[in-house]
Amino acid sequence: MRKITISGAFIKLDALLKFANLVSSGGEAKLRIAGGEVLVNGEACTMRGKKLRPGDRVTLDGETVEIDG
């Protein structure tokens, strides 16, 4: 698991996927989220604009990143 540091209070799920290089584009992020492939704190999340805060964990294709503030 790797940590991703954000500067604000939160980051949206689709933006995090791009920022962490888990997807190559916003379009891919949208499709993968809508398909239920992304886990947030261990549960499938289909909300593209889900606000993630420090301590949240996101998993895609077996790779997990944790938000660090």
MODELLER restraints for C-alpha pairs under 7 A, 6 or more apart:
rsr = mdl.restraints
at = mdl.atoms
rsr.add(forms.Gaussian(group=physical.xy_distance, feature=features.Distance(at['CA:1:A'], at['CA:63:A']), mean=6.90, stdev=0.5))
rsr.add(forms.Gaussian(group=physical.xy_distance, feature=features.Distance(at['CA:1:A'], at['CA:64:A']), mean=5.07, stdev=0.5))
rsr.add(forms.Gaussian(group=physical.xy_distance, feature=features.Distance(at['CA:1:A'], at['CA:65:A']), mean=5.52, stdev=0.5))
rsr.add(forms.Gaussian(group=physical.xy_distance, feature=features.Distance(at['CA:2:A'], at['CA:64:A']), mean=6.76, stdev=0.5))
rsr.add(forms.Gaussian(group=physical.xy_distance, feature=features.Distance(at['CA:2:A'], at['CA:65:A']), mean=4.97, stdev=0.5))
rsr.add(forms.Gaussian(group=physical.xy_distance, feature=features.Distance(at['CA:2:A'], at['CA:66:A']), mean=6.30, stdev=0.5))
rsr.add(forms.Gaussian(group=physical.xy_distance, feature=features.Distance(at['CA:3:A'], at['CA:65:A']), mean=5.50, stdev=0.5))
rsr.add(forms.Gaussian(group=physical.xy_distance, feature=features.Distance(at['CA:3:A'], at['CA:66:A']), mean=4.74, stdev=0.5))
rsr.add(forms.Gaussian(group=physical.xy_distance, feature=features.Distance(at['CA:3:A'], at['CA:67:A']), mean=5.89, stdev=0.5))
rsr.add(forms.Gaussian(group=physical.xy_distance, feature=features.Distance(at['CA:3:A'], at['CA:68:A']), mean=6.09, stdev=0.5))
rsr.add(forms.Gaussian(group=physical.xy_distance, feature=features.Distance(at['CA:4:A'], at['CA:65:A']), mean=6.56, stdev=0.5))
rsr.add(forms.Gaussian(group=physical.xy_distance, feature=features.Distance(at['CA:4:A'], at['CA:66:A']), mean=6.04, stdev=0.5))
rsr.add(forms.Gaussian(group=physical.xy_distance, feature=features.Distance(at['CA:4:A'], at['CA:67:A']), mean=5.08, stdev=0.5))
rsr.add(forms.Gaussian(group=physical.xy_distance, feature=features.Distance(at['CA:4:A'], at['CA:68:A']), mean=5.63, stdev=0.5))
rsr.add(forms.Gaussian(group=physical.xy_distance, feature=features.Distance(at['CA:5:A'], at['CA:67:A']), mean=6.06, stdev=0.5))
rsr.add(forms.Gaussian(group=physical.xy_distance, feature=features.Distance(at['CA:5:A'], at['CA:68:A']), mean=4.58, stdev=0.5))
rsr.add(forms.Gaussian(group=physical.xy_distance, feature=features.Distance(at['CA:5:A'], at['CA:69:A']), mean=5.51, stdev=0.5))
rsr.add(forms.Gaussian(group=physical.xy_distance, feature=features.Distance(at['CA:6:A'], at['CA:68:A']), mean=6.41, stdev=0.5))
rsr.add(forms.Gaussian(group=physical.xy_distance, feature=features.Distance(at['CA:6:A'], at['CA:69:A']), mean=5.52, stdev=0.5))
rsr.add(forms.Gaussian(group=physical.xy_distance, feature=features.Distance(at['CA:7:A'], at['CA:69:A']), mean=6.62, stdev=0.5))
rsr.add(forms.Gaussian(group=physical.xy_distance, feature=features.Distance(at['CA:9:A'], at['CA:53:A']), mean=6.46, stdev=0.5))
rsr.add(forms.Gaussian(group=physical.xy_distance, feature=features.Distance(at['CA:10:A'], at['CA:51:A']), mean=5.83, stdev=0.5))
rsr.add(forms.Gaussian(group=physical.xy_distance, feature=features.Distance(at['CA:10:A'], at['CA:52:A']), mean=5.26, stdev=0.5))
rsr.add(forms.Gaussian(group=physical.xy_distance, feature=features.Distance(at['CA:10:A'], at['CA:53:A']), mean=4.71, stdev=0.5))
rsr.add(forms.Gaussian(group=physical.xy_distance, feature=features.Distance(at['CA:11:A'], at['CA:51:A']), mean=5.63, stdev=0.5))
rsr.add(forms.Gaussian(group=physical.xy_distance, feature=features.Distance(at['CA:11:A'], at['CA:52:A']), mean=5.28, stdev=0.5))
rsr.add(forms.Gaussian(group=physical.xy_distance, feature=features.Distance(at['CA:11:A'], at['CA:53:A']), mean=6.78, stdev=0.5))
rsr.add(forms.Gaussian(group=physical.xy_distance, feature=features.Distance(at['CA:12:A'], at['CA:49:A']), mean=5.08, stdev=0.5))
rsr.add(forms.Gaussian(group=physical.xy_distance, feature=features.Distance(at['CA:12:A'], at['CA:50:A']), mean=5.37, stdev=0.5))
rsr.add(forms.Gaussian(group=physical.xy_distance, feature=features.Distance(at['CA:12:A'], at['CA:51:A']), mean=4.63, stdev=0.5))
rsr.add(forms.Gaussian(group=physical.xy_distance, feature=features.Distance(at['CA:12:A'], at['CA:52:A']), mean=5.91, stdev=0.5))
rsr.add(forms.Gaussian(group=physical.xy_distance, feature=features.Distance(at['CA:13:A'], at['CA:48:A']), mean=5.71, stdev=0.5))
rsr.add(forms.Gaussian(group=physical.xy_distance, feature=features.Distance(at['CA:13:A'], at['CA:49:A']), mean=5.78, stdev=0.5))
rsr.add(forms.Gaussian(group=physical.xy_distance, feature=features.Distance(at['CA:13:A'], at['CA:50:A']), mean=5.37, stdev=0.5))
rsr.add(forms.Gaussian(group=physical.xy_distance, feature=features.Distance(at['CA:13:A'], at['CA:51:A']), mean=6.40, stdev=0.5))
rsr.add(forms.Gaussian(group=physical.xy_distance, feature=features.Distance(at['CA:13:A'], at['CA:52:A']), mean=6.50, stdev=0.5))
rsr.add(forms.Gaussian(group=physical.xy_distance, feature=features.Distance(at['CA:14:A'], at['CA:26:A']), mean=6.80, stdev=0.5))
rsr.add(forms.Gaussian(group=physical.xy_distance, feature=features.Distance(at['CA:14:A'], at['CA:29:A']), mean=5.63, stdev=0.5))
rsr.add(forms.Gaussian(group=physical.xy_distance, feature=features.Distance(at['CA:14:A'], at['CA:30:A']), mean=6.77, stdev=0.5))
rsr.add(forms.Gaussian(group=physical.xy_distance, feature=features.Distance(at['CA:14:A'], at['CA:48:A']), mean=5.46, stdev=0.5))
rsr.add(forms.Gaussian(group=physical.xy_distance, feature=features.Distance(at['CA:14:A'], at['CA:49:A']), mean=6.63, stdev=0.5))
rsr.add(forms.Gaussian(group=physical.xy_distance, feature=features.Distance(at['CA:17:A'], at['CA:23:A']), mean=5.83, stdev=0.5))
rsr.add(forms.Gaussian(group=physical.xy_distance, feature=features.Distance(at['CA:17:A'], at['CA:29:A']), mean=6.53, stdev=0.5))
rsr.add(forms.Gaussian(group=physical.xy_distance, feature=features.Distance(at['CA:18:A'], at['CA:24:A']), mean=6.49, stdev=0.5))
rsr.add(forms.Gaussian(group=physical.xy_distance, feature=features.Distance(at['CA:18:A'], at['CA:25:A']), mean=6.40, stdev=0.5))
rsr.add(forms.Gaussian(group=physical.xy_distance, feature=features.Distance(at['CA:18:A'], at['CA:26:A']), mean=6.78, stdev=0.5))
rsr.add(forms.Gaussian(group=physical.xy_distance, feature=features.Distance(at['CA:23:A'], at['CA:29:A']), mean=6.03, stdev=0.5))
rsr.add(forms.Gaussian(group=physical.xy_distance, feature=features.Distance(at['CA:30:A'], at['CA:48:A']), mean=6.53, stdev=0.5))
rsr.add(forms.Gaussian(group=physical.xy_distance, feature=features.Distance(at['CA:32:A'], at['CA:38:A']), mean=6.68, stdev=0.5))
rsr.add(forms.Gaussian(group=physical.xy_distance, feature=features.Distance(at['CA:33:A'], at['CA:45:A']), mean=6.72, stdev=0.5))
rsr.add(forms.Gaussian(group=physical.xy_distance, feature=features.Distance(at['CA:33:A'], at['CA:46:A']), mean=5.05, stdev=0.5))
rsr.add(forms.Gaussian(group=physical.xy_distance, feature=features.Distance(at['CA:33:A'], at['CA:47:A']), mean=6.98, stdev=0.5))
rsr.add(forms.Gaussian(group=physical.xy_distance, feature=features.Distance(at['CA:33:A'], at['CA:48:A']), mean=6.31, stdev=0.5))
rsr.add(forms.Gaussian(group=physical.xy_distance, feature=features.Distance(at['CA:34:A'], at['CA:46:A']), mean=5.01, stdev=0.5))
rsr.add(forms.Gaussian(group=physical.xy_distance, feature=features.Distance(at['CA:36:A'], at['CA:44:A']), mean=5.58, stdev=0.5))
rsr.add(forms.Gaussian(group=physical.xy_distance, feature=features.Distance(at['CA:36:A'], at['CA:45:A']), mean=6.11, stdev=0.5))
rsr.add(forms.Gaussian(group=physical.xy_distance, feature=features.Distance(at['CA:36:A'], at['CA:46:A']), mean=5.60, stdev=0.5))
rsr.add(forms.Gaussian(group=physical.xy_distance, feature=features.Distance(at['CA:37:A'], at['CA:44:A']), mean=6.72, stdev=0.5))
rsr.add(forms.Gaussian(group=physical.xy_distance, feature=features.Distance(at['CA:37:A'], at['CA:60:A']), mean=6.56, stdev=0.5))
rsr.add(forms.Gaussian(group=physical.xy_distance, feature=features.Distance(at['CA:38:A'], at['CA:44:A']), mean=5.68, stdev=0.5))
rsr.add(forms.Gaussian(group=physical.xy_distance, feature=features.Distance(at['CA:38:A'], at['CA:45:A']), mean=6.00, stdev=0.5))
rsr.add(forms.Gaussian(group=physical.xy_distance, feature=features.Distance(at['CA:38:A'], at['CA:59:A']), mean=5.90, stdev=0.5))
rsr.add(forms.Gaussian(group=physical.xy_distance, feature=features.Distance(at['CA:38:A'], at['CA:60:A']), mean=5.15, stdev=0.5))
rsr.add(forms.Gaussian(group=physical.xy_distance, feature=features.Distance(at['CA:39:A'], at['CA:45:A']), mean=5.78, stdev=0.5))
rsr.add(forms.Gaussian(group=physical.xy_distance, feature=features.Distance(at['CA:39:A'], at['CA:58:A']), mean=5.57, stdev=0.5))
rsr.add(forms.Gaussian(group=physical.xy_distance, feature=features.Distance(at['CA:39:A'], at['CA:59:A']), mean=5.01, stdev=0.5))
rsr.add(forms.Gaussian(group=physical.xy_distance, feature=features.Distance(at['CA:39:A'], at['CA:60:A']), mean=6.60, stdev=0.5))
rsr.add(forms.Gaussian(group=physical.xy_distance, feature=features.Distance(at['CA:40:A'], at['CA:57:A']), mean=5.70, stdev=0.5))
rsr.add(forms.Gaussian(group=physical.xy_distance, feature=features.Distance(at['CA:40:A'], at['CA:58:A']), mean=4.62, stdev=0.5))
rsr.add(forms.Gaussian(group=physical.xy_distance, feature=features.Distance(at['CA:40:A'], at['CA:59:A']), mean=6.56, stdev=0.5))
rsr.add(forms.Gaussian(group=physical.xy_distance, feature=features.Distance(at['CA:41:A'], at['CA:56:A']), mean=6.05, stdev=0.5))
rsr.add(forms.Gaussian(group=physical.xy_distance, feature=features.Distance(at['CA:41:A'], at['CA:57:A']), mean=4.98, stdev=0.5))
rsr.add(forms.Gaussian(group=physical.xy_distance, feature=features.Distance(at['CA:41:A'], at['CA:58:A']), mean=6.24, stdev=0.5))
rsr.add(forms.Gaussian(group=physical.xy_distance, feature=features.Distance(at['CA:53:A'], at['CA:67:A']), mean=6.46, stdev=0.5))
rsr.add(forms.Gaussian(group=physical.xy_distance, feature=features.Distance(at['CA:54:A'], at['CA:67:A']), mean=4.64, stdev=0.5))
rsr.add(forms.Gaussian(group=physical.xy_distance, feature=features.Distance(at['CA:54:A'], at['CA:68:A']), mean=4.77, stdev=0.5))
rsr.add(forms.Gaussian(group=physical.xy_distance, feature=features.Distance(at['CA:54:A'], at['CA:69:A']), mean=5.16, stdev=0.5))
rsr.add(forms.Gaussian(group=physical.xy_distance, feature=features.Distance(at['CA:55:A'], at['CA:66:A']), mean=6.22, stdev=0.5))
rsr.add(forms.Gaussian(group=physical.xy_distance, feature=features.Distance(at['CA:55:A'], at['CA:67:A']), mean=5.39, stdev=0.5))
rsr.add(forms.Gaussian(group=physical.xy_distance, feature=features.Distance(at['CA:55:A'], at['CA:68:A']), mean=6.28, stdev=0.5))
rsr.add(forms.Gaussian(group=physical.xy_distance, feature=features.Distance(at['CA:56:A'], at['CA:66:A']), mean=5.78, stdev=0.5))
rsr.add(forms.Gaussian(group=physical.xy_distance, feature=features.Distance(at['CA:56:A'], at['CA:67:A']), mean=5.53, stdev=0.5))
rsr.add(forms.Gaussian(group=physical.xy_distance, feature=features.Distance(at['CA:57:A'], at['CA:64:A']), mean=6.63, stdev=0.5))
rsr.add(forms.Gaussian(group=physical.xy_distance, feature=features.Distance(at['CA:57:A'], at['CA:65:A']), mean=5.67, stdev=0.5))
rsr.add(forms.Gaussian(group=physical.xy_distance, feature=features.Distance(at['CA:57:A'], at['CA:66:A']), mean=4.38, stdev=0.5))
rsr.add(forms.Gaussian(group=physical.xy_distance, feature=features.Distance(at['CA:57:A'], at['CA:67:A']), mean=6.39, stdev=0.5))
rsr.add(forms.Gaussian(group=physical.xy_distance, feature=features.Distance(at['CA:58:A'], at['CA:64:A']), mean=5.52, stdev=0.5))
rsr.add(forms.Gaussian(group=physical.xy_distance, feature=features.Distance(at['CA:58:A'], at['CA:65:A']), mean=5.42, stdev=0.5))
rsr.add(forms.Gaussian(group=physical.xy_distance, feature=features.Distance(at['CA:58:A'], at['CA:66:A']), mean=6.46, stdev=0.5))
rsr.add(forms.Gaussian(group=physical.xy_distance, feature=features.Distance(at['CA:59:A'], at['CA:65:A']), mean=6.52, stdev=0.5))
